[in-house]
Protein backbone atom coordinates (compact mmCIF):
# COMPACT_ATOMS: atom_id res chain seq x y z
CA UNK A 1 0.00 0.00 0.00
CA UNK A 2 1.31 3.44 -0.99
CA UNK A 3 0.14 6.78 0.37
CA UNK A 4 -0.73 9.08 -2.51
CA UNK A 5 -1.60 12.78 -2.34
CA UNK A 6 -3.72 14.01 -5.26
CA UNK A 7 -4.70 17.64 -5.78
CA UNK A 8 -7.70 18.68 -7.84
CA UNK A 9 -9.48 15.48 -6.84
CA UNK A 10 -13.05 16.78 -6.79
CA UNK A 11 -13.71 16.28 -10.50
CA UNK A 12 -12.37 14.93 -13.77
CA UNK A 13 -9.14 13.03 -14.00
CA UNK A 14 -8.14 13.76 -10.39
CA UNK A 15 -11.45 12.33 -9.14
CA UNK A 16 -11.19 9.21 -11.29
CA UNK A 17 -7.53 8.62 -10.42
CA UNK A 18 -8.29 8.85 -6.70
CA UNK A 19 -11.19 6.44 -7.13
CA UNK A 20 -9.13 3.87 -9.01
CA UNK A 21 -6.21 4.02 -6.59
CA UNK A 22 -8.57 3.42 -3.67
CA UNK A 23 -10.03 0.43 -5.48
CA UNK A 24 -6.53 -1.02 -5.86
CA UNK A 25 -6.16 -0.63 -2.08
CA UNK A 26 -3.74 2.27 -1.92
CA UNK A 27 -4.22 5.05 0.61
CA UNK A 28 -5.32 8.29 -1.07
CA UNK A 29 -5.34 11.80 0.36
CA UNK A 30 -7.69 13.71 -1.94
CA UNK A 31 -7.45 17.50 -1.91
CA UNK A 32 -9.61 20.11 -3.62
CA UNK A 33 -11.38 23.40 -3.00
CA UNK A 34 -14.74 21.89 -3.96
CA UNK A 35 -15.93 20.14 -0.79
CA UNK A 36 -19.10 18.89 -2.52
CA UNK A 37 -17.01 17.08 -5.13
CA UNK A 38 -14.87 15.52 -2.41
CA UNK A 39 -17.98 14.39 -0.55
CA UNK A 40 -19.24 12.74 -3.75
CA UNK A 41 -15.88 10.99 -4.13
CA UNK A 42 -15.95 9.76 -0.55
CA UNK A 43 -19.49 8.42 -0.92
CA UNK A 44 -18.57 6.55 -4.10
CA UNK A 45 -15.48 5.05 -2.50
CA UNK A 46 -17.48 4.09 0.60
CA UNK A 47 -20.16 2.43 -1.52
CA UNK A 48 -17.44 0.42 -3.25
CA UNK A 49 -16.22 -0.74 0.16
CA UNK A 50 -12.90 1.12 0.35
CA UNK A 51 -13.69 4.02 2.67
CA UNK A 52 -10.68 3.21 4.85
CA UNK A 53 -8.43 3.94 1.88
CA UNK A 54 -9.54 7.56 1.39
CA UNK A 55 -8.91 10.78 3.31
CA UNK A 56 -10.53 13.91 1.88
CA UNK A 57 -9.24 17.35 2.78
CA UNK A 58 -11.05 20.43 1.44
CA UNK A 59 -8.38 23.10 1.01
CA UNK A 60 -7.49 26.15 -1.05
CA UNK A 61 -3.84 25.67 -1.98
CA UNK A 62 -3.57 28.59 -4.38
CA UNK A 63 -1.50 30.51 -1.78
CA UNK A 64 1.61 29.67 0.25
CA UNK A 65 -0.41 29.91 3.48
CA UNK A 66 -2.92 27.44 2.08
CA UNK A 67 -0.18 24.97 1.14
CA UNK A 68 1.48 25.18 4.57
CA UNK A 69 -1.87 24.66 6.28
CA UNK A 70 -2.62 21.63 4.09
CA UNK A 71 0.73 19.95 4.76
CA UNK A 72 0.34 20.51 8.51
CA UNK A 73 -3.04 18.76 8.32
CA UNK A 74 -1.54 15.91 6.30
CA UNK A 75 1.18 15.41 8.92
CA UNK A 76 -1.58 14.76 11.45
CA UNK A 77 -2.71 11.67 9.52
CA UNK A 78 0.49 10.29 7.95
CA UNK A 79 4.27 10.56 8.45
CA UNK A 80 5.00 9.77 4.81
CA UNK A 81 3.91 10.48 1.25
CA UNK A 82 4.98 7.97 -1.39
CA UNK A 83 3.48 9.72 -4.41
CA UNK A 84 2.57 13.37 -4.90
CA UNK A 85 0.26 13.99 -7.86
CA UNK A 86 0.07 17.67 -8.84
CA UNK A 87 -3.16 17.45 -10.80
CA UNK A 88 -5.00 20.65 -9.88
CA UNK A 89 -5.17 23.02 -12.81
CA UNK A 90 -7.05 25.93 -14.32
CA UNK A 91 -7.28 27.67 -17.65
CA UNK A 92 -8.43 30.85 -19.32
CA UNK A 93 -9.78 30.44 -22.85
CA UNK A 94 -9.34 33.95 -24.17
CA UNK A 95 -7.62 35.78 -27.01
CA UNK A 96 -4.07 36.77 -26.12
CA UNK A 97 -4.73 40.50 -26.59
CA UNK A 98 -7.65 40.34 -24.15
CA UNK A 99 -6.04 38.42 -21.30
CA UNK A 100 -5.47 40.59 -18.25
CA UNK A 101 -2.39 40.37 -16.08
CA UNK A 102 -4.63 39.27 -13.22
CA UNK A 103 -5.95 36.36 -15.29
CA UNK A 104 -2.43 35.38 -16.35
CA UNK A 105 -1.21 35.43 -12.75
CA UNK A 106 -4.23 33.37 -11.70
CA UNK A 107 -3.38 30.60 -14.17
CA UNK A 108 0.29 30.57 -13.18
CA UNK A 109 -0.57 30.55 -9.46
CA UNK A 110 -2.52 27.31 -9.82
CA UNK A 111 -0.54 25.59 -12.58
CA UNK A 112 3.03 26.53 -11.64
CA UNK A 113 3.37 28.19 -8.22
CA UNK A 114 1.09 25.76 -6.38
CA UNK A 115 3.01 22.62 -7.54
CA UNK A 116 6.30 24.42 -6.77
CA UNK A 117 5.17 25.29 -3.24
CA UNK A 118 3.57 21.92 -2.57
CA UNK A 119 6.66 19.99 -3.64
CA UNK A 120 8.80 22.13 -1.35
CA UNK A 121 6.41 21.64 1.56
CA UNK A 122 6.11 17.87 1.03
CA UNK A 123 9.83 17.08 0.70
CA UNK A 124 10.15 16.02 4.34
CA UNK A 125 7.27 13.55 3.88
CA UNK A 126 8.57 12.26 0.55
CA UNK A 127 12.03 11.66 2.00
CA UNK A 128 10.53 9.10 4.38
CA UNK A 129 9.27 6.96 1.50
CA UNK A 130 11.22 4.00 0.13
CA UNK A 131 10.34 5.00 -3.43
CA UNK A 132 9.14 8.62 -3.56
CA UNK A 133 7.61 9.79 -6.83
CA UNK A 134 6.34 13.21 -7.89
CA UNK A 135 3.91 13.10 -10.82
CA UNK A 136 3.11 16.46 -12.37
CA UNK A 137 0.07 16.48 -14.63
CA UNK A 138 0.98 18.54 -17.68
CA UNK A 139 -0.55 18.92 -21.11
CA UNK A 140 0.28 18.32 -24.74
CA UNK A 141 -0.37 22.05 -25.05
CA UNK A 142 2.76 22.64 -22.97
CA UNK A 143 4.94 20.24 -24.94
CA UNK A 144 7.51 21.69 -27.33
CA UNK A 145 6.59 20.96 -30.95
CA UNK A 146 3.01 19.87 -30.26
CA UNK A 147 -0.09 21.49 -31.74
CA UNK A 148 -1.06 24.80 -30.16
CA UNK A 149 -4.44 26.49 -30.15
CA UNK A 150 -5.71 30.10 -30.03
CA UNK A 151 -7.05 31.26 -26.69
CA UNK A 152 -4.83 29.00 -24.59
CA UNK A 153 -1.63 31.06 -24.36
CA UNK A 154 -1.78 31.34 -20.56
CA UNK A 155 -2.65 27.69 -20.00
CA UNK A 156 -0.20 26.18 -22.49
CA UNK A 157 2.72 28.34 -21.40
CA UNK A 158 2.07 27.51 -17.75
CA UNK A 159 2.08 23.79 -18.53
CA UNK A 160 5.33 24.29 -20.45
CA UNK A 161 6.82 25.79 -17.29
CA UNK A 162 5.61 22.79 -15.26
CA UNK A 163 7.26 20.40 -17.73
CA UNK A 164 10.64 22.14 -17.46
CA UNK A 165 10.31 22.32 -13.66
CA UNK A 166 9.83 18.54 -13.64
CA UNK A 167 13.01 17.96 -15.62
CA UNK A 168 15.06 20.26 -13.39
CA UNK A 169 13.73 18.81 -10.14
CA UNK A 170 14.52 15.27 -11.27
CA UNK A 171 18.18 16.26 -11.47
CA UNK A 172 18.17 18.26 -8.26
CA UNK A 173 16.46 15.51 -6.23
CA UNK A 174 18.25 12.58 -7.84
CA UNK A 175 20.69 12.19 -4.94
CA UNK A 176 17.73 11.69 -2.60
CA UNK A 177 16.16 9.08 -4.89
CA UNK A 178 13.05 11.23 -5.39
CA UNK A 179 11.80 10.59 -8.93
CA UNK A 180 10.00 13.38 -10.80
CA UNK A 181 8.05 13.00 -14.03
CA UNK A 182 5.47 14.97 -15.98
CA UNK A 183 2.60 13.41 -17.92
CA UNK A 184 1.66 15.60 -20.90
CA UNK A 185 -1.98 14.62 -21.32
CA UNK A 186 -3.86 14.82 -24.56
CA UNK A 187 -7.62 14.98 -24.92
CA UNK A 188 -9.77 13.23 -22.32
CA UNK A 189 -13.44 13.96 -21.76
CA UNK A 190 -13.45 16.33 -18.78
CA UNK A 191 -15.09 19.58 -17.76
CA UNK A 192 -11.82 21.41 -18.34
CA UNK A 193 -11.60 20.08 -21.90
CA UNK A 194 -15.06 21.47 -22.55
CA UNK A 195 -13.90 24.86 -21.28
CA UNK A 196 -11.01 24.80 -23.74
CA UNK A 197 -12.83 23.19 -26.68
CA UNK A 198 -16.62 23.58 -26.33
CA UNK A 199 -18.53 20.83 -28.09
CA UNK A 200 -15.46 18.68 -28.76
CA UNK A 201 -15.75 14.94 -28.03
CA UNK A 202 -12.49 13.36 -26.83
CA UNK A 203 -11.39 9.85 -27.84
CA UNK A 204 -10.69 8.93 -24.20
CA UNK A 205 -12.93 9.13 -21.16
CA UNK A 206 -11.65 10.67 -17.95
CA UNK A 207 -11.74 7.25 -16.26
CA UNK A 208 -9.72 5.65 -19.07
CA UNK A 209 -7.00 8.30 -18.79
CA UNK A 210 -7.07 7.79 -15.02
CA UNK A 211 -6.29 4.10 -15.52
CA UNK A 212 -2.93 5.01 -17.01
CA UNK A 213 -2.20 7.71 -14.45
CA UNK A 214 -3.00 5.30 -11.61
CA UNK A 215 -0.60 2.73 -13.02
CA UNK A 216 2.06 5.42 -13.55
CA UNK A 217 1.75 6.66 -9.98
CA UNK A 218 2.67 3.21 -8.67
CA UNK A 219 5.05 1.90 -11.34
CA UNK A 220 6.23 4.86 -13.42
CA UNK A 221 9.25 5.60 -11.26
CA UNK A 222 10.57 2.10 -12.04
CA UNK A 223 11.01 3.14 -15.67
CA UNK A 224 11.21 6.94 -15.87
CA UNK A 225 12.84 9.92 -14.16
CA UNK A 226 12.97 13.49 -15.39
CA UNK A 227 10.77 12.71 -18.36
CA UNK A 228 7.93 14.63 -19.97
CA UNK A 229 5.80 11.84 -21.38
CA UNK A 230 3.08 12.40 -23.98
CA UNK A 231 -0.11 10.49 -23.14
CA UNK A 232 -2.36 11.31 -26.05
CA UNK A 233 -4.46 9.85 -28.83
CA UNK A 234 -5.27 13.35 -30.07
CA UNK A 235 -4.44 16.99 -29.36
CA UNK A 236 -7.22 17.83 -28.76
C-alpha positions in Angstrom: 0.0 0.0 0.0 1.3 3.4 -1.0 0.1 6.8 0.4 -0.7 9.1 -2.5 -1.6 12.8 -2.3 -3.7 14.0 -5.3 -4.7 17.6 -5.8 -7.7 18.7 -7.8 -9.5 15.5 -6.8 -13.0 16.8 -6.8 -13.7 16.3 -10.5 -12.4 14.9 -13.8 -9.1 13.0 -14.0 -8.1 13.8 -10.4 -11.5 12.3 -9.1 -11.2 9.2 -11.3 -7.5 8.6 -10.4 -8.3 8.8 -6.7 -11.2 6.4 -7.1 -9.1 3.9 -9.0 -6.2 4.0 -6.6 -8.6 3.4 -3.7 -10.0 0.4 -5.5 -6.5 -1.0 -5.9 -6.2 -0.6 -2.1 -3.7 2.3 -1.9 -4.2 5.1 0.6 -5.3 8.3 -1.1 -5.3 11.8 0.4 -7.7 13.7 -1.9 -7.5 17.5 -1.9 -9.6 20.1 -3.6 -11.4 23.4 -3.0 -14.7 21.9 -4.0 -15.9 20.1 -0.8 -19.1 18.9 -2.5 -17.0 17.1 -5.1 -14.9 15.5 -2.4 -18.0 14.4 -0.5 -19.2 12.7 -3.8 -15.9 11.0 -4.1 -16.0 9.8 -0.6 -19.5 8.4 -0.9 -18.6 6.6 -4.1 -15.5 5.0 -2.5 -17.5 4.1 0.6 -20.2 2.4 -1.5 -17.4 0.4 -3.2 -16.2 -0.7 0.2 -12.9 1.1 0.3 -13.7 4.0 2.7 -10.7 3.2 4.9 -8.4 3.9 1.9 -9.5 7.6 1.4 -8.9 10.8 3.3 -10.5 13.9 1.9 -9.2 17.4 2.8 -11.0 20.4 1.4 -8.4 23.1 1.0 -7.5 26.2 -1.1 -3.8 25.7 -2.0 -3.6 28.6 -4.4 -1.5 30.5 -1.8 1.6 29.7 0.3 -0.4 29.9 3.5 -2.9 27.4 2.1 -0.2 25.0 1.1 1.5 25.2 4.6 -1.9 24.7 6.3 -2.6 21.6 4.1 0.7 20.0 4.8 0.3 20.5 8.5 -3.0 18.8 8.3 -1.5 15.9 6.3 1.2 15.4 8.9 -1.6 14.8 11.5 -2.7 11.7 9.5 0.5 10.3 7.9 4.3 10.6 8.4 5.0 9.8 4.8 3.9 10.5 1.2 5.0 8.0 -1.4 3.5 9.7 -4.4 2.6 13.4 -4.9 0.3 14.0 -7.9 0.1 17.7 -8.8 -3.2 17.4 -10.8 -5.0 20.7 -9.9 -5.2 23.0 -12.8 -7.0 25.9 -14.3 -7.3 27.7 -17.7 -8.4 30.9 -19.3 -9.8 30.4 -22.9 -9.3 34.0 -24.2 -7.6 35.8 -27.0 -4.1 36.8 -26.1 -4.7 40.5 -26.6 -7.6 40.3 -24.2 -6.0 38.4 -21.3 -5.5 40.6 -18.3 -2.4 40.4 -16.1 -4.6 39.3 -13.2 -6.0 36.4 -15.3 -2.4 35.4 -16.4 -1.2 35.4 -12.7 -4.2 33.4 -11.7 -3.4 30.6 -14.2 0.3 30.6 -13.2 -0.6 30.6 -9.5 -2.5 27.3 -9.8 -0.5 25.6 -12.6 3.0 26.5 -11.6 3.4 28.2 -8.2 1.1 25.8 -6.4 3.0 22.6 -7.5 6.3 24.4 -6.8 5.2 25.3 -3.2 3.6 21.9 -2.6 6.7 20.0 -3.6 8.8 22.1 -1.3 6.4 21.6 1.6 6.1 17.9 1.0 9.8 17.1 0.7 10.1 16.0 4.3 7.3 13.5 3.9 8.6 12.3 0.5 12.0 11.7 2.0 10.5 9.1 4.4 9.3 7.0 1.5 11.2 4.0 0.1 10.3 5.0 -3.4 9.1 8.6 -3.6 7.6 9.8 -6.8 6.3 13.2 -7.9 3.9 13.1 -10.8 3.1 16.5 -12.4 0.1 16.5 -14.6 1.0 18.5 -17.7 -0.6 18.9 -21.1 0.3 18.3 -24.7 -0.4 22.1 -25.0 2.8 22.6 -23.0 4.9 20.2 -24.9 7.5 21.7 -27.3 6.6 21.0 -30.9 3.0 19.9 -30.3 -0.1 21.5 -31.7 -1.1 24.8 -30.2 -4.4 26.5 -30.1 -5.7 30.1 -30.0 -7.1 31.3 -26.7 -4.8 29.0 -24.6 -1.6 31.1 -24.4 -1.8 31.3 -20.6 -2.7 27.7 -20.0 -0.2 26.2 -22.5 2.7 28.3 -21.4 2.1 27.5 -17.7 2.1 23.8 -18.5 5.3 24.3 -20.4 6.8 25.8 -17.3 5.6 22.8 -15.3 7.3 20.4 -17.7 10.6 22.1 -17.5 10.3 22.3 -13.7 9.8 18.5 -13.6 13.0 18.0 -15.6 15.1 20.3 -13.4 13.7 18.8 -10.1 14.5 15.3 -11.3 18.2 16.3 -11.5 18.2 18.3 -8.3 16.5 15.5 -6.2 18.3 12.6 -7.8 20.7 12.2 -4.9 17.7 11.7 -2.6 16.2 9.1 -4.9 13.1 11.2 -5.4 11.8 10.6 -8.9 10.0 13.4 -10.8 8.1 13.0 -14.0 5.5 15.0 -16.0 2.6 13.4 -17.9 1.7 15.6 -20.9 -2.0 14.6 -21.3 -3.9 14.8 -24.6 -7.6 15.0 -24.9 -9.8 13.2 -22.3 -13.4 14.0 -21.8 -13.4 16.3 -18.8 -15.1 19.6 -17.8 -11.8 21.4 -18.3 -11.6 20.1 -21.9 -15.1 21.5 -22.6 -13.9 24.9 -21.3 -11.0 24.8 -23.7 -12.8 23.2 -26.7 -16.6 23.6 -26.3 -18.5 20.8 -28.1 -15.5 18.7 -28.8 -15.7 14.9 -28.0 -12.5 13.4 -26.8 -11.4 9.8 -27.8 -10.7 8.9 -24.2 -12.9 9.1 -21.2 -11.6 10.7 -18.0 -11.7 7.3 -16.3 -9.7 5.7 -19.1 -7.0 8.3 -18.8 -7.1 7.8 -15.0 -6.3 4.1 -15.5 -2.9 5.0 -17.0 -2.2 7.7 -14.4 -3.0 5.3 -11.6 -0.6 2.7 -13.0 2.1 5.4 -13.6 1.7 6.7 -10.0 2.7 3.2 -8.7 5.1 1.9 -11.3 6.2 4.9 -13.4 9.3 5.6 -11.3 10.6 2.1 -12.0 11.0 3.1 -15.7 11.2 6.9 -15.9 12.8 9.9 -14.2 13.0 13.5 -15.4 10.8 12.7 -18.4 7.9 14.6 -20.0 5.8 11.8 -21.4 3.1 12.4 -24.0 -0.1 10.5 -23.1 -2.4 11.3 -26.1 -4.5 9.9 -28.8 -5.3 13.3 -30.1 -4.4 17.0 -29.4 -7.2 17.8 -28.8 
